[in-house]
Amino acid sequence: MKIIVTGTGTPIGNAIAKRLLENHHKVTCVYNSNFPINLKKFKNFYPQKLDLAKKFKLNLAADVLIHCASATPERNNSIELRKINVIGFDNLLKSLNLKTIKKIILISSIAVYEKNKQNIITENSLPIFKSKYAKSKYDQENVLIKFKRKGLKKIILRLSSVLYKNCKVNFYCRTISSIRNKKKVVINGDNKFINSVIFLDDLVKIVQRFLISGNKEKNFIFNIVSKKPKKIKKILDNFYKRLGEKKNYIIKSSQDKNYIFSTKKLSKTKFKIPTVDSTINKFLNDI
């Protein structure tokens, strides 16, 4: 199978591309500033440098596009978020060879639910958000939904916090860094349950499943999370125990509701969804 993977210079896109190359797919590995040198050893590795923030014209021929590239709020301002996540993605779709493309898998974010107040959030929950990043990801999804090509399968994966070695951009990764550096950790709400987390290798397996599975609906949206929600305080206690460090955190009272996502829709794909405990332990074993 011929597959285009964008963002292969980033951990998520790189991990997905690596697994596909190991399975002998022909992979066009799109990157911007970071060349995915670890993929160079594979025979079916085809690098393609591309800056989504700029105008470009390509004729990308493949069976599947897996779009992982994304501007993030840590590194980009609001103008760049829209330019890369929305306009750049739209230009990318227009650069696809419509005679060959059969499926598009878009890596989106559960940030689109950042202001939702439901006790349990499902894929049918109407996204409520405030940040420019969340808006850019929601608008990006709509670019795909509106993209027309007869018989095209569209899958949108709204990612939770992805854990992997040396990750830096989410609460869990920053907390590990703080613990190792003997810094005090502050958390809000000791009784708050969460399941908005997934281990990178499990995400790769999910993408693989969607790569081969079909779908009857015009647009497929999945929240990618773990099952069996856990209290944040319990997760934090596990961090300190596994790292062999003395507990050094402050718990601030909070009226925030639990941030729990339903896994019913994801479970129908027959993917074995990991528990939050399993996800956290895999992460701790990896670091």
Secondary structure, 3 states (H helix, E strand, C coil): CEEEECCCCCHHHHHHHHHHHHCCCEEEEEECCCCCHHHCCCCCEEEEECCCCCCCCCCECCCEEEECCCCCCCCCCHHHHHHHHHHHHHHHHHCECCCCCCEEEEEEEHHHHCCCCCCEECCCCCCCCCCHHHHHHHHHHHHHHHCCCCCCEEEEEEECEEECCCCCCCHHHHHHHHHHCCCCEEEECCCCEECCEEEHHHHHHHHHHHHHCCCCCCEEEEEECCECCEEHHHHHHHHHHHHCCCCCEEEECCCCCCEEECCHHHHCCCCCCCEHHHHHHHHHHHC
